[in-house]
Amino acid sequence: MNIRNVAIIAHVDHGKTTLVDALLHQSKTKLDKEIVDTVCIMDSNELERERGITIFSKNASVEWKGNKINIIDTPGHADFGGEVERVLSMADGCLLLVDAKEGPMPQTRFVLKQALATKLKIIVVINKIDKPNARPQIVLDKIFDLFIELGADEESAYFPVVYASSKLGKAGLTPNLNTMTDISAVFDAIFTHVPAPSGDPTKPLQMRVSMITANNFKGRIATGRIYHGQLKANQDIMHISRTGQMKKYRLMSLMTFKGLEQVEVSEASAGDIVAIAGIPDITIGETVADVENPMALPLLGIEEPTIRMTFSVNSSPFAGQEGEFKTSRQIRERLYKELEKDVALRVEDIPDGTWLVSGRGELHLAIFIERMRREGYEFEVSRPQVITKEINGKTHAPFERVFIEVPEIYSGIMMKKMGMRHAEMVDMKTENGIIFYEFIVSTRELFGFRGEFLTDTKGLGIMNTIFYQYQPDVGTLRERERGSLVAHETGVTNMYGLINTQERGTLFMGPGVSVYKGQVVGQNSRGMDMRVNVCKEKHLSNMRSKGDGTNDHFDHPKAMDLEDCLEYIDDTELVEVTPKNIRMRKKSFS
């Protein structure tokens, strides 16, 4: 069977997953009954469907006119950029999706740079041409400019283009939606421009692992591409670790992808993407080789973490009331279990019984915390901290490349706020009343800025960040400009107490909520913390006035989700995470 291995790369929300769904439907791939009516079939995780973004890279395959296409759906957020780098090593070409209205975005630049570095054949798909404000020709020019800017050679710069509306399941070689009938133009472009996988099935076996998943029955499942040779069920193989150690194992299971499912097969050959089970300690980047003639492939790099947080057992007055798993043993087991499939994560035991967990960014760790919460775990976490490095005797800290789009009216406040954060402006341009900024700024300085940014721009600003590099540490950490409103006593919030408190700042909760002494219930309008009594009740008496209580107005409290809480807290506070609630509190209750 003729095989093509294709990765789909794009910025968040440019339609990667919707396009894969259209390809699955067009090829009449057999799907389970429960997922046929799902909007985004590839977003199988509950969190992915809620947020509308891809978090975990996934494999699927479709058959088209007797040929097989292995499709790899990749994450679009910079915190999961390491996954993009790894899955590109399995592909021979990629579909670069770009929104017909927004054009190339920061993550487009990042993944395109990776694809060009690996010399993949790139097919540009200008998606969402059905949008009212779509401007495919302008976007095409911008994509070409981006290719040139990233140093693409002549062959790469003359890329094939397909226009599509993946939501409608249509594609064509011109941006005219009326002439399109189905998505087959994408299939044709893949077989015309993406080369067949190189590899010799007669050579000794070489397979490199690009993804790891866990299975309760089969143990660790390693997914990767066979570069040379053949794999057969129950075959003896040699596992070559990152350190070069070799161990012999027998395969328990050999699977390829059919649609969205992993299907057991008796053999697979060079060029195919397979999943194998039977090697208990295999990890990403390592090689599965022939027993008689074992040769290792070049190791895949694993990205270094830039952010860390302290996880600990919940010690609040409400501890143990809402979680199913709350002991230190249960939390520790769950943290170390995650290391099996997330190689960008690091976990370190601390002598005081807490754990230092490091990841690629705030979103990376926030997604992990949210998953643990939904699994029934109860714990608390500290404020995120950047991970510094010692290079040539100097302390270096991570820096981000920040891309901001704001209406012109907010340009002054943006320059002021980024200047306060010691940001270096790299680029600035104006287009149709919108100003586009590009800054280099320390990761540490960006903590807590996202919420402030949305407030300053009245929700009209767009901000994207990607990791830039380690640079000499500027050594400053912006403290929060306003303090917290802290509950004075344990009890249930009361409307009378809340109305009296709301004059002091912004409240995070309404009436009828159980709170404890030391819990953060709002943000003060001034720079210091303030104790408030949100449980205060009005004392009844015989005296009444005619208009008593009619003029009282309670402002709607500000809803704080997990990421808002992690951005908000300072070094004196913790976030308490349970399956039912997310609370913020002071470390000390005095």
VENHUZI-V80065 format. One record per helix or strand of 3 or more residues. SS is the DSSP state (@ for helix, = for strand). FROM is the first residue (numbers start at 0). TO is the last residue. If there is no record, write none. Layout:
BEGIN
ss->SS from->FROM to->TO
ss->SS from->FROM to->TO
END
This chain:
BEGIN
ss->= from->2 to->9
ss->@ from->15 to->25
ss->@ from->32 to->35
ss->@ from->45 to->50
ss->= from->57 to->63
ss->= from->66 to->72
ss->@ from->77 to->87
ss->= from->92 to->98
ss->@ from->105 to->116
ss->= from->120 to->126
ss->@ from->135 to->148
ss->@ from->153 to->156
ss->= from->159 to->164
ss->= from->169 to->171
ss->@ from->176 to->178
ss->@ from->183 to->192
ss->= from->205 to->214
ss->= from->218 to->227
ss->= from->229 to->231
ss->= from->235 to->239
ss->= from->245 to->249
ss->= from->252 to->258
ss->= from->260 to->263
ss->= from->266 to->268
ss->= from->272 to->276
ss->= from->286 to->288
ss->= from->306 to->311
ss->@ from->327 to->337
ss->= from->345 to->348
ss->= from->354 to->358
ss->@ from->361 to->373
ss->= from->378 to->380
ss->= from->388 to->390
ss->= from->393 to->406
ss->@ from->407 to->419
ss->= from->423 to->430
ss->= from->433 to->441
ss->@ from->442 to->445
ss->@ from->448 to->455
ss->= from->461 to->471
ss->= from->483 to->486
ss->@ from->494 to->503
ss->= from->504 to->506
ss->= from->518 to->523
ss->= from->529 to->531
ss->@ from->561 to->567
ss->= from->572 to->576
ss->= from->581 to->585
END
